Amino acid sequence: MTKQKLSAFLAPRYWPTWVGLGILRLVTLLPYRRQIQLGKVMGASMGYLAEKLMKKRHHIAEVNISLCFPQLDKTAKQRLLKSAIESVTISLFETALSWWGSRQTLVPLCHIEGLHHLQAALNNGKGVILLSAHFTCLEIGGRLLSFQQPFAVMYKRHRNALFEHIMTRARENHYQHAIQRHDIRGMIRALKKNSICWYAPDQDFGRKQSIFVPFLGVEAATITAPARIAKISGAAIVPFFPKRRKDGSGYQLTILPALSDFPSNDETRDAAYINQIIGEQVLLAPEQYLWLHRRFKTRPEGQAKLYGFADKSQKKP
């Protein structure tokens, strides 16, 4: 829970964050389509700035796209990279809209299919793991789904204490619970109360408790937690993927049927299946996936690092 007051964040080191949050708050007052247009304009500028000022992140996205889309020529890869950076910029405004936007503003943006799959899984009484992935519109996608069905969210703490405070307060206001990523016991407790828990396992969390299975054709360190949690709790796993509609009419929320015969007795098969499901959704809107993340940071034994620079956060096995 957020216990600190905003007055605790008045030190000069937080001033840039206050300015940024203030700008985002003001942008939410614009009509939705204007917000998206502004995001696209800024995204075009950000593409240049990312290449010049955020070389590491730009390079990570470039490597990820090259690895996952080897069939594309150089021009097509650069076009996808540009669109992906634009999508990240738009997501800043979408995140602000999900935090501060009114129900009246947001509900018309929601276009949902498959809600009956989620409700059917919930009727089993053992909770639901709402399996998702790091698409750039995940924050607003979650807020839109919350209007249809209350649920809890798993999240990773942000390094900036002020941003973390604002983000956590917004999530506590809009969702049943906000559970930190490492609090697996908290997630299992919620599932045993027949709650729905949003969970996105598609990031590289290091070698511990991970196995290597393909993600879009590339061997990726993949956590086995979804299958383990489902086995312990008896919860169903229901895939959920939000995507930004290209016609500017809002967001398509897709809920797929609960996974059948899952988990199996083969953790490699289960992890590969999860990656396959996520990968199929990425291919439907590749520009909306978060390519700036070091998805292939951890490599199998004997394989060289893919990003070409030392990763200080990488723990030794």
N, C-alpha and C positions, 0 to 999 in steps of 0.2 A: 504494500500500500504506500501511496505517496504521503509522507508525514511532514516534510519540510514545507515551509511557506515560500512564496515567490520572493519575499524580501530577503531570503537567504542567498539570492543570486544577483546581488547588486554590485558585486566587485567588478572592476574594469575588465577582467578577463572574459566576462560574460557579455559585455556590451555588443560585440559583433553578432553574437547569437541572438540577442534581443532585437537588433536591427533586422536580421534575416527573418526572424519569426514575425516581426511587425509587418514586413513587406508581404510575406505569405498570407498573413491575416487579412491585409487590405485587398490582395488579389482575389480572395474568396468572395468579395462583394461584387465582383464583375459577373456578368452572365457567363454561364458555363462554356459556351462556344468561344467566347472571348478569352477565357482562361486557357483553353486548349490552343488557340491561335497564338497567344503570348508565349506559351510553352514551346511551340514550334519555332517561333522567331528566336527565342533565347537559345533553343537547342542548336540552331544553325551556328550561332555565335559560340556556343559551348564546345561544339565540335572542334573549332579552331583552337580555343583556349585549352581544351583537354589535351590536345596534341602538343601544345607549347608549354603549358604550365602544370599539367597533371600527366606527365609523360608515362609514369608507371602505370596508372589506371588505364590510360589509352592503350598502352602496350599490352596489358592483360587482356582487354577486350579484343584487341586485334589478334592475339595468339589464340584465344578461345574460339573465335569465329573461324580462323584458318583451320584449326583442328577439327571442328565439328562440321565444317562445310568445305571439304577438300575439292568437291566437284565444281565450286564456283571459281570463276576467273578473278583476277585481281580487282577489276572494276566493280564486279558484283559484291565482292567482300567489302570493299571500301564503302559501297552504297549501304550495305547492311550495317556496317559499323557506324556510319553517320546517322542512320535511322535509329539505331540502338541508343546512341548518346542523346538524340532528340527525345526519345521516349523516357529516358532517365530524368531529363529536365522537366518534361510534362508531369512526371510522377511527383515532383516536389509540390506542384500546385494541387495535384490530386490528393496528396497526403494532407495538406492543409484543409482541403475541402472535406475530407473524411473526418477531420478533427472538429472543425468549426461550422461545417455546412448544416443547414437546417433540414429537417425531414422533408419539408415541402419542396426544397430545392433538389434533394437527392433522389427521392422515390421515383420521379419520372425518368431518371437515368438508368434505372434497373431493368434489365431484360434477362429473365431467369428461365432456365430449362432444366428439368430433372429434379425439381424440389421434392417430388414424391419419393425419389430414391433415398433421400436423407431422412424423410419422415418414416419411411418403412423400416430403415435400419434402426432408428431410434425406438421404434415400437418393440424391438427385441428386448429392451430393458437393460442392456449391458454397456451402454454408451457408444459413442461414435468417434473415431479418429478421422477428422476432416483433412484428408491428405491433399496438400497443395504444393506450390512451388514459388520461387522468387521471380514472379513476373512483376514488371514495374508498377502495375496498377493493383497490386495485392492489397494495399492498405484501404483504398476506397472500395475494392471488391468486398473486403470483409465487412466494412460498414454497411454496404448495401444488403449483404446477406443477413446482417443482424436485424434488419427490419422484418425479414421473413421468418427467421428462426434464431433465438438466442443461443450463444455458444461462448466458449472460453478460447483464449488465444495463447499460444506459446510464443515467447519473444526473447530476443537477445538484448541485453543491456547496452545502451549507447555510451560511448566514452565521455561525451559532453554531458555533464550533470544537469544542466538546465534543459537541454533538449530531451534528456531522459525523463526529467520530471514532467514536462509538458506532454510528452508522448504517453507516459504511463498513466497520467491523469485522464487523458482522452480515452485510452483503452479501458480504464476502469469505469468510465462513464458510459461507454457504448457496449461493453461486453460483460458477460457474466463474471469472468475472472481473467486476470492477466497473469500468466504463469511463466516464470523465467525458464529459459531453455534447459538449464541443468536440473530443474526440479521435476525429475521424472516421477518421483513419488507423489508430488502434488497433482500431476497429470493423471496418474492411475487412480488417485482418490476421487478426482472429478469424474472419471469414466465410470467408476463403481457406483456413483450417484446418478448414473444414466445421463451424464452431460455430454455435450459435443465439444471436442477439443481440436482447434485448428492447429495443424502441424505441417511444417515444410522442411523435409529432410535433405533437400537438394544442394547442400553446401559441403565443403571440405572441412571436416572438424578434426583432421589429423588421423594418425594411424591407429590410435587406440579405439577399439570397438568398431573398426571399419574393415571392410573387405573390398577387394578390387573387382568391379564388374563394369561392363561398358555403359557409358552415357553418351548417346549420339555417336557411337562408334569409337569412343576413346575410353581407355581404362581409367576409372575414377574411384577414389577412396569413397566408399558409400557406407553410411552407418546402417546397422541392422536393427536399430531401435524400433521402427514401425512394427516389424514382425514380432519382436520380443514383447512390446507393450500390448499388442493385440492378443498374444498368447496368454499373458499374465492376466489381463483384464477381461478377456472374452469379447472385447469391443469389435464392432465391425469397422472396416476401413472404407470410407466413401471418398473418392476423388472429387476435388472441387477446384475449378480453374476460372479466374476472372480475366477477361480480355477487353481492351478498349475497342469499341466499334469504330470502324474506319469512316463511317458516314457522319461522325460527330454526334450521334444520338445517345451516347452514354456507354454502357458496359454490358457485355454478354457474360453472364454467370452460368457456367456449365457444371452441372452435378451429374456424375456418372454413377452407374449401379455399384453397390457395395461389392468389393472383391470377393469372388467365390474361391473356395478351397485355399484360403489364406488365413494364417500362415501355414506353410507346409513344413516338412521336417528337414528342408534344405535351405539354409540361410542364404547361400549364394543365389539359388533360384529366386528366392523371395526378393532379395535386394535388386537383382537384375530386372525383375518384373516391375518393381516400383520405378526404376530408372526408365524402363521402356514406356510406361504410362506417361511419365513426365516428359520424356523426349518426344512422344507423339504430339503432345500439346504444344511444345516449343516449336515444332515444325509448322504448326498452324499459324503462328504469329511470331516468327523468330526475332523480329525487331523489338518485341516487347519483353524479351527475357533479359535478366540482369547479367549481362556478359562481363561487367566490370569486376565480378567476384572471381577469385582465384580457385575456380572449380577443380583444377587439376594440379593444385599445389603439392599435395603428397603423391609421391610416385612409388610404383612397385620397386622392390629391392633391385639395385643395379641399374635402374633407369635414371637418366639425367633430368635435372629440373627443366621445366618447359618454358619458364618465363625469363630466364637469362639473368636473374639477379638473386642475391642471397635473401632468403626469407627468415628474418629474425624470429618470427612467431612460430616457425616450424619446430615442433618438439622432436627430440630424438627418440627412436623406438626403444 
